[in-house]
Amino acid sequence: MNGLNKGIRKVEVAVKWDPSPFGSPAVDLDLLAATYLTSDQHGAPDYTVHFGSRSPDGTITLSRDSRTGQGFGWDEVMVLELERLAGRYARVVVGVAIQQRNGRKTFADIQHPGLRIREGYDVLTEHDFGDVRGATAATVAEFLRDEAGVWSFRPVLRGHDTDPASFARIMGGPQQG
């Protein structure tokens, strides 16, 4: 690694939303991260981190998980320690999925959704899912490792109309038409 270009090392991905109105079913957004091997960067993920899980080596952890959006600040927070990720990985894709257990919901149905990705105190991107309002899930970021081992960040906002389990398999696939 070139000492002058350290690249992205450790990032925090956070999502927030307001709770459902009184008497309405709770809405649950979930952060997901998928890792891709150097040998197959656009195939199936080697593993996926989501609610109730963490990466096998502890480099990707979901440190806060909300099922309702209640609380102050960011409701779900995931930390990716890219500098510790094994050399066999060249790509990590992050997404947000809406749980569909209480009927179909899109980002348009979520009250005040927000996403922030930062490295330390530097905000890399923020948005409100306004460009993917009709989607039930969205790919929101891609981290790429170059041949020198330096990680870079590429903001992505690509909506999907699928359930969370299917989204985990397709969120990092090639963009369709």
Backbone as CSV, one residue per row, in Angstrom:
resi,resn,N_x,N_y,N_z,CA_x,CA_y,CA_z,C_x,C_y,C_z
1,MET,0.848,-1.172,0.000,0.000,0.000,0.000,0.889,1.230,0.000
2,ASN,0.583,2.161,-0.846,1.313,3.410,-0.946,0.994,4.263,0.277
3,GLY,2.009,4.700,1.021,1.810,5.484,2.233,1.133,6.814,1.985
4,LEU,1.176,7.324,0.756,0.540,8.599,0.449,-0.934,8.443,0.089
5,ASN,-1.353,7.239,-0.234,-2.741,6.996,-0.600,-3.270,5.838,0.229
6,LYS,-3.791,6.151,1.389,-4.290,5.117,2.278,-5.667,4.621,1.880
7,GLY,-6.395,5.415,1.122,-7.728,5.010,0.698,-8.703,4.961,1.857
8,ILE,-9.823,4.338,1.611,-10.869,4.166,2.621,-10.451,3.022,3.530
9,ARG,-10.515,3.239,4.837,-10.059,2.211,5.771,-11.181,1.636,6.624
10,LYS,-11.951,2.504,7.246,-13.030,2.063,8.132,-14.198,3.026,7.947
11,VAL,-15.364,2.485,7.616,-16.524,3.329,7.364,-17.693,2.908,8.247
12,GLU,-18.555,3.886,8.448,-19.804,3.652,9.167,-20.943,3.957,8.209
13,VAL,-21.857,3.020,8.079,-23.055,3.204,7.264,-24.223,3.253,8.236
14,ALA,-25.034,4.289,8.139,-26.149,4.453,9.073,-27.418,4.802,8.313
15,VAL,-28.528,4.265,8.793,-29.829,4.544,8.201,-30.794,4.929,9.331
16,LYS,-31.720,5.827,8.997,-32.722,6.241,9.982,-34.057,6.422,9.286
17,TRP,-35.114,6.382,10.091,-36.472,6.639,9.616,-37.340,6.919,10.831
18,ASP,-38.456,7.559,10.591,-39.392,7.834,11.678,-40.290,6.625,11.894
19,PRO,-40.719,6.411,13.139,-41.646,5.301,13.407,-42.958,5.489,12.647
20,SER,-43.659,4.398,12.455,-44.976,4.447,11.811,-45.938,5.247,12.673
21,PRO,-46.946,5.844,12.050,-47.969,6.556,12.834,-48.636,5.602,13.830
22,PHE,-49.116,6.164,14.922,-49.772,5.384,15.966,-50.867,4.509,15.362
23,GLY,-50.872,3.232,15.727,-51.883,2.299,15.242,-51.517,1.597,13.950
24,SER,-50.450,2.038,13.283,-50.002,1.403,12.035,-48.917,0.381,12.344
25,PRO,-48.784,-0.648,11.510,-47.726,-1.628,11.743,-46.338,-0.966,11.664
26,ALA,-45.412,-1.464,12.458,-44.040,-0.949,12.455,-43.374,-1.192,11.108
27,VAL,-42.490,-0.282,10.736,-41.699,-0.406,9.514,-40.269,-0.690,9.916
28,ASP,-39.632,-1.616,9.200,-38.284,-2.060,9.540,-37.389,-1.986,8.308
29,LEU,-36.367,-1.127,8.354,-35.351,-1.063,7.312,-34.131,-1.828,7.808
30,ASP,-33.467,-2.526,6.914,-32.300,-3.305,7.292,-31.111,-2.991,6.403
31,LEU,-29.949,-2.835,7.026,-28.682,-2.689,6.303,-28.139,-4.066,5.978
32,LEU,-27.553,-4.195,4.788,-26.919,-5.435,4.369,-25.593,-5.095,3.704
33,ALA,-24.613,-5.962,3.876,-23.333,-5.817,3.175,-22.980,-7.170,2.577
34,ALA,-22.510,-7.158,1.341,-22.112,-8.382,0.656,-20.667,-8.250,0.206
35,THR,-19.885,-9.312,0.423,-18.481,-9.312,0.026,-18.299,-10.169,-1.218
36,TYR,-17.402,-9.712,-2.088,-17.157,-10.399,-3.351,-15.670,-10.683,-3.491
37,LEU,-15.374,-11.894,-3.929,-13.993,-12.325,-4.109,-13.352,-11.638,-5.303
38,THR,-12.054,-11.481,-5.246,-11.295,-10.904,-6.358,-11.551,-11.695,-7.638
39,SER,-11.690,-13.005,-7.509,-11.869,-13.872,-8.676,-13.279,-13.824,-9.265
40,ASP,-14.253,-13.253,-8.548,-15.638,-13.223,-9.025,-16.354,-12.003,-8.442
41,GLN,-15.965,-10.816,-8.880,-16.451,-9.576,-8.281,-17.911,-9.251,-8.575
42,HIS,-18.512,-9.897,-9.557,-19.911,-9.609,-9.889,-20.770,-10.859,-9.874
43,GLY,-20.260,-11.930,-9.300,-21.038,-13.162,-9.174,-21.797,-13.179,-7.870
44,ALA,-21.918,-14.345,-7.304,-22.598,-14.472,-6.009,-21.681,-13.964,-4.903
45,PRO,-22.246,-13.308,-3.888,-21.406,-12.852,-2.781,-20.809,-14.043,-2.035
46,ASP,-19.603,-13.858,-1.504,-18.979,-14.907,-0.701,-19.728,-15.050,0.616
47,TYR,-20.096,-13.940,1.217,-20.976,-13.944,2.376,-21.692,-12.603,2.461
48,THR,-22.797,-12.608,3.206,-23.600,-11.406,3.397,-23.776,-11.167,4.893
49,VAL,-23.658,-9.903,5.292,-23.885,-9.515,6.682,-25.203,-8.752,6.738
50,HIS,-26.061,-9.134,7.666,-27.365,-8.498,7.843,-27.777,-8.652,9.295
51,PHE,-29.013,-8.257,9.616,-29.490,-8.346,10.993,-29.222,-9.749,11.542
52,GLY,-28.742,-9.803,12.749,-28.496,-11.090,13.388,-27.218,-11.778,12.935
53,SER,-26.360,-11.094,12.177,-25.126,-11.740,11.741,-23.982,-10.747,11.728
54,ARG,-22.796,-11.245,11.510,-21.600,-10.423,11.313,-20.672,-11.214,10.408
55,SER,-19.650,-10.556,9.902,-18.732,-11.264,9.019,-17.966,-12.314,9.821
56,PRO,-17.541,-13.397,9.177,-16.832,-14.455,9.894,-15.571,-13.960,10.612
57,ASP,-14.915,-12.942,10.050,-13.677,-12.436,10.647,-13.900,-11.198,11.519
58,GLY,-15.143,-10.758,11.669,-15.460,-9.612,12.517,-15.148,-8.258,11.912
59,THR,-14.887,-8.195,10.613,-14.552,-6.920,9.971,-15.789,-6.118,9.578
60,ILE,-16.951,-6.757,9.511,-18.198,-6.073,9.188,-19.202,-6.437,10.281
61,THR,-19.662,-5.413,11.003,-20.580,-5.672,12.111,-21.753,-4.703,12.064
62,LEU,-22.910,-5.201,12.419,-24.091,-4.382,12.581,-24.169,-4.067,14.067
63,SER,-23.845,-2.825,14.413,-23.757,-2.476,15.829,-25.065,-1.940,16.396
64,ARG,-26.003,-1.598,15.533,-27.308,-1.125,16.003,-28.359,-1.620,15.025
65,ASP,-29.408,-2.240,15.535,-30.471,-2.794,14.699,-31.813,-2.398,15.284
66,SER,-32.612,-1.676,14.515,-33.933,-1.243,14.970,-34.998,-1.941,14.134
67,ARG,-36.091,-2.288,14.767,-37.214,-2.882,14.035,-38.377,-1.917,13.881
68,THR,-38.205,-0.691,14.424,-39.343,0.239,14.431,-38.986,1.662,14.004
69,GLY,-37.715,2.026,14.029,-37.333,3.407,13.757,-37.439,4.288,14.984
70,GLN,-37.773,3.709,16.126,-37.892,4.492,17.357,-36.520,4.796,17.927
71,GLY,-36.409,5.938,18.541,-35.153,6.354,19.141,-34.679,7.636,18.492
72,PHE,-33.585,8.142,19.000,-33.030,9.384,18.488,-31.839,9.080,17.590
73,GLY,-31.702,9.821,16.518,-30.535,9.665,15.655,-30.674,8.514,14.685
74,TRP,-29.586,7.821,14.467,-29.495,6.766,13.456,-29.975,5.452,14.048
75,ASP,-30.916,4.804,13.364,-31.577,3.611,13.886,-30.792,2.326,13.642
76,GLU,-30.106,2.244,12.525,-29.273,1.081,12.227,-27.895,1.585,11.842
77,VAL,-26.860,0.943,12.369,-25.488,1.345,12.083,-24.656,0.092,11.802
78,MET,-23.913,0.138,10.696,-23.014,-0.946,10.323,-21.617,-0.365,10.162
79,VAL,-20.619,-1.077,10.678,-19.225,-0.654,10.559,-18.503,-1.654,9.673
80,LEU,-17.774,-1.120,8.685,-16.976,-1.947,7.774,-15.512,-1.578,7.965
81,GLU,-14.723,-2.514,8.465,-13.288,-2.302,8.644,-12.571,-2.877,7.417
82,LEU,-12.581,-2.100,6.362,-12.056,-2.560,5.076,-10.568,-2.880,5.136
83,GLU,-9.801,-2.108,5.911,-8.348,-2.331,5.978,-8.019,-3.688,6.590
84,ARG,-8.950,-4.295,7.315,-8.737,-5.612,7.925,-9.295,-6.752,7.094
85,LEU,-10.040,-6.448,6.046,-10.666,-7.481,5.233,-9.598,-8.261,4.463
86,ALA,-9.713,-9.573,4.442,-8.727,-10.448,3.787,-8.479,-10.031,2.339
87,GLY,-7.264,-10.234,1.877,-6.849,-9.849,0.535,-7.616,-10.525,-0.580
88,ARG,-8.325,-11.605,-0.289,-9.077,-12.303,-1.348,-10.358,-11.553,-1.741
89,TYR,-10.701,-10.497,-0.975,-11.893,-9.708,-1.284,-11.501,-8.417,-1.984
90,ALA,-12.239,-8.109,-3.061,-11.947,-6.901,-3.831,-13.142,-5.967,-3.923
91,ARG,-14.275,-6.394,-3.383,-15.483,-5.583,-3.536,-16.432,-5.852,-2.378
92,VAL,-17.000,-4.771,-1.828,-18.046,-4.870,-0.803,-19.178,-3.954,-1.255
93,VAL,-20.382,-4.480,-1.276,-21.556,-3.724,-1.684,-22.502,-3.615,-0.486
94,VAL,-23.057,-2.424,-0.292,-23.960,-2.181,0.833,-25.339,-1.805,0.295
95,GLY,-26.365,-2.309,0.959,-27.731,-2.014,0.563,-28.646,-1.838,1.755
96,VAL,-29.839,-1.352,1.469,-30.886,-1.167,2.472,-32.145,-1.841,1.937
97,ALA,-32.750,-2.698,2.759,-33.982,-3.398,2.371,-35.080,-3.090,3.375
98,ILE,-36.296,-2.996,2.878,-37.464,-2.787,3.734,-38.096,-4.154,3.982
99,GLN,-38.255,-4.520,5.244,-38.947,-5.771,5.558,-40.388,-5.675,5.059
100,GLN,-40.880,-6.770,4.500,-42.199,-6.768,3.860,-43.231,-7.604,4.616
101,ARG,-42.999,-7.897,5.884,-43.895,-8.798,6.621,-45.294,-8.214,6.864
102,ASN,-45.465,-6.898,6.829,-46.782,-6.281,7.055,-47.375,-5.715,5.768
103,GLY,-47.063,-6.329,4.636,-47.545,-5.828,3.353,-46.461,-5.049,2.640
104,ARG,-46.605,-4.915,1.334,-45.589,-4.273,0.504,-45.405,-2.812,0.891
105,LYS,-44.159,-2.452,1.131,-43.781,-1.077,1.454,-42.632,-0.661,0.538
106,THR,-42.672,0.599,0.098,-41.578,1.172,-0.677,-40.984,2.328,0.124
107,PHE,-39.910,2.904,-0.373,-39.315,4.047,0.321,-40.290,5.221,0.393
108,ALA,-41.235,5.307,-0.530,-42.247,6.363,-0.479,-43.157,6.207,0.740
109,ASP,-43.285,4.982,1.245,-44.136,4.708,2.409,-43.415,4.942,3.739
110,ILE,-42.107,5.174,3.696,-41.306,5.341,4.905,-41.249,6.826,5.243
111,GLN,-41.487,7.144,6.498,-41.468,8.535,6.918,-40.039,8.985,7.220
112,HIS,-39.568,9.962,6.481,-38.259,10.601,6.672,-37.086,9.619,6.691
113,PRO,-36.933,8.784,5.658,-35.772,7.892,5.632,-34.502,8.693,5.332
114,GLY,-33.397,8.201,5.820,-32.119,8.853,5.552,-30.983,7.861,5.614
115,LEU,-29.935,8.152,4.876,-28.734,7.326,4.851,-27.528,8.236,4.963
116,ARG,-26.540,7.802,5.735,-25.269,8.525,5.832,-24.152,7.495,5.826
117,ILE,-23.140,7.773,5.009,-21.933,6.946,4.996,-20.780,7.873,5.286
118,ARG,-19.984,7.497,6.292,-18.862,8.362,6.649,-17.643,7.529,7.027
119,GLU,-16.503,8.183,6.870,-15.231,7.634,7.331,-14.738,8.610,8.395
120,GLY,-14.682,8.149,9.632,-14.374,9.064,10.723,-15.447,10.134,10.778
121,TYR,-15.026,11.400,10.733,-15.986,12.507,10.747,-16.291,13.015,9.341
122,ASP,-15.663,12.438,8.331,-15.884,12.858,6.948,-17.080,12.131,6.350
123,VAL,-18.103,12.891,5.986,-19.283,12.307,5.364,-18.972,12.052,3.892
124,LEU,-19.094,10.792,3.476,-18.844,10.419,2.087,-20.083,10.631,1.229
125,THR,-21.258,10.359,1.795,-22.519,10.590,1.088,-23.667,10.585,2.085
126,GLU,-24.715,11.297,1.718,-25.982,11.304,2.458,-27.101,11.397,1.436
127,HIS,-28.211,10.747,1.711,-29.394,10.945,0.879,-30.644,10.452,1.587
128,ASP,-31.789,10.729,0.954,-33.086,10.440,1.568,-33.911,9.422,0.776
129,PHE,-33.292,8.713,-0.153,-33.949,7.690,-0.969,-34.994,8.272,-1.907
130,GLY,-34.980,9.590,-2.099,-35.960,10.246,-2.963,-35.903,9.788,-4.409
131,ASP,-34.733,9.386,-4.885,-34.610,8.946,-6.279,-35.045,7.502,-6.489
132,VAL,-35.337,6.773,-5.400,-35.771,5.376,-5.511,-37.054,5.159,-4.694
133,ARG,-37.926,6.143,-4.706,-39.140,6.115,-3.874,-40.017,4.885,-4.120
134,GLY,-40.059,4.374,-5.330,-40.902,3.222,-5.645,-40.256,1.875,-5.383
135,ALA,-39.042,1.867,-4.860,-38.306,0.619,-4.635,-38.550,0.077,-3.231
136,THR,-38.390,-1.231,-3.085,-38.493,-1.882,-1.778,-37.123,-2.130,-1.164
137,ALA,-36.072,-1.898,-1.938,-34.690,-2.066,-1.485,-33.807,-1.206,-2.391
138,ALA,-32.605,-0.890,-1.903,-31.697,-0.066,-2.707,-30.247,-0.432,-2.420
139,THR,-29.472,-0.548,-3.489,-28.027,-0.641,-3.363,-27.553,0.793,-3.141
140,VAL,-26.720,1.024,-2.093,-26.373,2.392,-1.731,-24.879,2.703,-1.790
141,ALA,-24.018,1.695,-1.849,-22.581,1.969,-1.862,-21.819,0.761,-2.378
142,GLU,-20.656,1.078,-2.920,-19.743,0.039,-3.383,-18.336,0.451,-2.980
143,PHE,-17.615,-0.482,-2.384,-16.221,-0.258,-2.009,-15.378,-1.216,-2.826
144,LEU,-14.350,-0.666,-3.481,-13.513,-1.445,-4.391,-12.054,-1.390,-3.955
145,ARG,-11.385,-2.543,-3.995,-9.964,-2.611,-3.665,-9.180,-2.706,-4.973
146,ASP,-8.183,-1.835,-5.136,-7.377,-1.881,-6.354,-6.225,-2.866,-6.189
147,GLU,-5.414,-2.988,-7.227,-4.314,-3.957,-7.213,-3.267,-3.660,-6.152
148,ALA,-3.175,-2.410,-5.720,-2.227,-2.036,-4.666,-2.804,-2.275,-3.268
149,GLY,-4.074,-2.715,-3.193,-4.700,-2.979,-1.909,-5.410,-1.785,-1.306
150,VAL,-5.574,-0.712,-2.071,-6.201,0.509,-1.584,-7.700,0.465,-1.897
151,TRP,-8.516,0.732,-0.880,-9.968,0.735,-1.032,-10.460,2.118,-1.451
152,SER,-11.426,2.144,-2.359,-12.069,3.389,-2.755,-13.583,3.230,-2.587
153,PHE,-14.261,4.359,-2.548,-15.701,4.395,-2.354,-16.374,4.882,-3.621
154,ARG,-17.443,4.211,-3.999,-18.255,4.642,-5.131,-19.704,4.715,-4.660
155,PRO,-20.261,5.936,-4.595,-21.669,6.033,-4.193,-22.566,5.441,-5.276
156,VAL,-23.570,4.729,-4.842,-24.521,4.089,-5.746,-25.905,4.321,-5.147
157,LEU,-26.872,4.561,-5.971,-28.254,4.558,-5.505,-29.076,3.909,-6.609
158,ARG,-29.308,2.614,-6.428,-30.020,1.825,-7.440,-31.150,1.076,-6.741
159,GLY,-32.378,1.376,-7.121,-33.537,0.754,-6.504,-33.824,-0.625,-7.061
160,HIS,-34.429,-1.443,-6.224,-34.830,-2.807,-6.586,-36.240,-3.027,-6.064
161,ASP,-36.996,-3.868,-6.735,-38.324,-4.236,-6.281,-38.301,-5.727,-5.981
162,THR,-37.905,-6.055,-4.739,-37.733,-7.446,-4.353,-37.809,-7.574,-2.840
163,ASP,-37.903,-8.791,-2.371,-37.919,-9.044,-0.938,-36.480,-9.050,-0.400
164,PRO,-36.292,-8.885,0.917,-34.937,-8.799,1.478,-34.039,-10.004,1.162
165,ALA,-34.573,-11.215,1.196,-33.740,-12.392,0.931,-33.226,-12.393,-0.515
166,SER,-34.092,-12.094,-1.462,-33.660,-12.034,-2.866,-32.709,-10.869,-3.081
167,PHE,-32.971,-9.742,-2.432,-32.119,-8.567,-2.561,-30.687,-8.875,-2.145
168,ALA,-30.513,-9.625,-1.085,-29.166,-9.972,-0.617,-28.371,-10.691,-1.697
169,ARG,-29.039,-11.437,-2.556,-28.355,-12.170,-3.627,-28.085,-11.307,-4.853
170,ILE,-28.924,-10.289,-5.111,-28.812,-9.533,-6.371,-28.260,-8.113,-6.221
171,MET,-28.142,-7.607,-5.005,-27.821,-6.191,-4.823,-26.497,-5.782,-5.427
172,GLY,-25.564,-6.699,-5.542,-24.260,-6.364,-6.109,-24.060,-6.865,-7.527
173,GLY,-25.131,-7.380,-8.123,-25.030,-7.904,-9.479,-24.917,-6.784,-10.499
174,PRO,-24.713,-7.160,-11.752,-24.607,-6.135,-12.808,-25.900,-5.341,-12.905
175,GLN,-25.740,-4.052,-13.212,-26.903,-3.182,-13.356,-27.683,-3.593,-14.593
176,GLN,-28.993,-3.690,-14.437,-29.862,-4.064,-15.547,-30.296,-2.820,-16.310
177,GLY,-30.186,-2.893,-17.669,-30.655,-1.874,-18.588,-30.904,-0.605,-17.993
